[in-house]
Amino acid sequence: MITIKGKYDGIAVTLERSPVIDECDVIVTFLETPVLNDPSDDGSLAYLFKNYSDDGIRETIVDFGKAVGNEQW
């Protein structure tokens, strides 16, 4: 395994000459991942459901009664 520094701007560009002559498989590891800030993300749960569309299907809630052992509901 060889490590070569580079930059990424849509494609990976090496900043150093590679000692590998032929084509070979590579693994690209991003050392820094900039956070893409979404201005509509206010940290609320409403943001998670902003593109939610109701399918109109409703399930009834089932009452299993009182727990008799280690059940938790």
N, C-alpha and C positions, 0 to 999 in steps of 0.2 A: 504494500500500500504506500502510495506517495501522496504528500500534501503539497498543493500548489495554490498560492493566493490568487484571488480573482475578484471580479465585481459582477453584479447581476443587474441588468437593466432590460428585462424581458428575455434575454439569453445570457448564459454564463460566459464571461470573458476572462481568460487567464491573464494575469499580470506578469507571469514568469514563463519562460520557455520550458516545455515539458521534456523530460528525458525519454519519454516513450515515443517510439518511432511509428509503430503501426497503430491502427485503430484498436481500441479496447473499451471495455465497460468502465463506467465511472459512477461514483456516488457523489452527489452535490449535497453538502450540509450547509444550511443557512446559519451563520453564527449570530446574526442579528435579524430580528423580524420586527420591522416597524409596525406599530398598531395603526390600523386604518380607523380613524375616528368617524363615526357616523353621527352627524349632528342631530338626528332624530332619536338617538339612543339616550334616554334620560335615566337609565338604570331601573326603570320600573318594569313590572310584569306586562304592562300594556305594550311595550316594545316587542315582547316575544310573540304577541298575537296580532301584530299590526297587519299582516297579510292573511289572517285567518278568515276562512269562509265557512259558515255553518252548513253542514250537510243535511240538517233537518232530522237526523236519526236520533232518537232518544231511547235510552235504556232505563228501565225501572230499577230502583234501588231495592236490593233484597235484604231483608232483616234476618240475620242468622240467629238471632236471639242472644241470650247471655252466654258468655264463654264458660265452658265447664272444665277446661284443663289449661294448657299453655297457649291456647289460641289467642291471637290478638287481632281484633278488628274493630 
